[in-house]
Amino acid sequence: MKITEKSYQASGRSCFICDFSPARSGDPGQVDQADIEAEMLAVAYNPGRAVRANSAMLAAAIKSRLGKEASFTLATRDMNKLAAESQLLGAQLLGLENVIVVSGDPFSERDMGRTKEVGDQLPTQLIAAIASLNRGLDFRESQLRAATDFCIGATVDLGRMLEPEAALAHRKVQAGAHFLITQPIFDPGQAASFEQAYEAVSGETLNLPIFYGLQVLEQDGVLFSTVPDAVREELAQGTPGVQIALELYRRFLDAGLHDIYLVPPIRRGGARGYNAAREFLSGAGGR
């Protein structure tokens, strides 16, 4: 099922995408960790620039073994057009319907001594390429035997300057994105500011599903967004991260934000706190 069909716009109920990191191994046991009651598991692409299980293959294993919807992520950093489009056809063969496009974190100087970026296209261009595959044409404008049917996700970072980020989001939507995912936010007001900025730069209302990032925190966990001092103090005083996340979720709902991108705790060394995600989703069960 396409995630847009489960979104609040389509169903009238809150919809959760839960971030999921592949393991640094091919151990089939990692699939069992994805037994999380979210509407969709979003399998990341080589987080930390580390060698990890392929996102599309893992997403297909989750769908096959657990019967759960899973999206896969593609990064433009590592693949040329031929490789990316071939992977997309393989993902279609495996029954995957949802894909999220990212650029991928840039390699460090040390990494660059061992490998190199491909960067054959920008995320906006890959989104347009997938939209073209959905029309039955590859990057050479050659006709495919069968068109793909992917629901395309794009990312937004509200921690950046809003006007340029809104303009970039508009280009991604024009290229063919069907839904947006944001980095974690701690102030629901950021969502309203972003949507106003989008309307100002594009001249139109942003009317596709936006999954706003909500991170479950742990003391000494890894953070990829700016966390307000008040939240840090709550954690330091022993307030459970799940409780903080549930309180923030209620504020999201009050602000009309019903589609959520849930980020489980990220621990040093790359381990994830999926039990905290399960606890959060259980607490938000009235959604």
Summary of the structure (lengths in Angstrom):
residues: 287
radius of gyration: 18.4
end to end distance: 19.8
largest distance: 60.4
contacts: 913
relative contact order: 0.14
helix: 41%
strand: 17%
